[in-house]
Amino acid sequence: MTYRLLTVKDLAERWNCSKATIYKLNHFGEMPPAVRHGKRTIGWKPETIEQWETDHETPLR
């Protein structure tokens, strides 16, 4: 199965917030943990974010 990870930029656009807000939510554990992709890149599996949005009220919507 191949999929594209959602980036910080993708989530910031999706939730209409800054990239810094995404980093803060991730740092404080207020969203699903990111998957490390390389040394400096993180992302999220689309199905993980979609399930989390379904189960929780997205903090920025």
Kinemage of the C-alpha trace (Angstrom):
@kinemage 1
@onewidth
@group {chain A} dominant
@subgroup {mainchain}
@vectorlist {calphas} color= white
{ca met a 1} P 0.000 0.000 0.000
{ca thr a 2} L 1.378 3.380 -0.948
{ca tyr a 3} L 0.098 6.592 0.471
{ca arg a 4} L 1.229 10.151 0.808
{ca leu a 5} L 1.830 11.398 4.311
{ca leu a 6} L 0.051 14.592 5.279
{ca thr a 7} L 2.624 17.249 6.070
{ca val a 8} L 2.531 20.029 8.616
{ca lys a 9} L 1.674 22.387 5.763
{ca asp a 10} L -1.186 20.107 4.627
{ca leu a 11} L -2.717 20.041 8.114
{ca ala a 12} L -2.263 23.801 8.594
{ca glu a 13} L -4.190 24.407 5.374
{ca arg a 14} L -6.795 21.770 6.241
{ca trp a 15} L -7.448 23.244 9.683
{ca asn a 16} L -6.859 26.889 8.707
{ca cys a 17} L -4.077 27.534 11.220
{ca ser a 18} L -0.345 28.173 11.281
{ca lys a 19} L 2.333 25.511 10.956
{ca ala a 20} L 3.518 26.534 14.442
{ca thr a 21} L 0.106 25.548 15.819
{ca ile a 22} L 0.429 22.076 14.270
{ca tyr a 23} L 3.880 21.666 15.822
{ca lys a 24} L 2.490 22.735 19.222
{ca leu a 25} L -0.484 20.353 19.023
{ca asn a 26} L 1.891 17.544 18.124
{ca his a 27} L 4.378 18.450 20.858
{ca phe a 28} L 1.717 18.487 23.582
{ca gly a 29} L 0.103 15.252 22.405
{ca glu a 30} L -3.177 16.868 21.400
{ca met a 31} L -3.269 15.033 18.065
{ca pro a 32} L -2.140 11.647 16.778
{ca pro a 33} L 1.613 11.101 16.897
{ca ala a 34} L 3.517 11.932 13.727
{ca val a 35} L 5.413 9.415 11.648
{ca arg a 36} L 9.065 10.287 11.117
{ca his a 37} L 9.993 10.331 7.443
{ca gly a 38} L 13.714 10.970 7.203
{ca lys a 39} L 15.788 12.888 9.710
{ca arg a 40} L 13.926 16.179 9.596
{ca thr a 41} L 10.515 15.399 8.165
{ca ile a 42} L 7.356 14.300 9.944
{ca gly a 43} L 3.930 13.519 8.599
{ca trp a 44} L 0.673 11.778 9.356
{ca lys a 45} L -1.107 8.937 7.606
{ca pro a 46} L -4.284 10.339 6.046
{ca glu a 47} L -6.450 7.583 7.534
{ca thr a 48} L -5.067 8.311 11.013
{ca ile a 49} L -5.997 12.004 10.752
{ca glu a 50} L -9.415 11.232 9.255
{ca gln a 51} L -10.216 8.766 12.047
{ca trp a 52} L -8.998 11.205 14.684
{ca glu a 53} L -11.142 13.991 13.203
{ca thr a 54} L -14.145 11.661 13.312
{ca asp a 55} L -13.513 10.628 16.925
{ca his a 56} L -12.583 14.060 18.274
{ca glu a 57} L -13.686 17.568 17.690
{ca thr a 58} L -10.797 19.021 15.739
{ca pro a 59} L -9.393 21.793 17.909
{ca leu a 60} L -9.398 24.296 15.080
{ca arg a 61} L -12.704 23.687 13.313
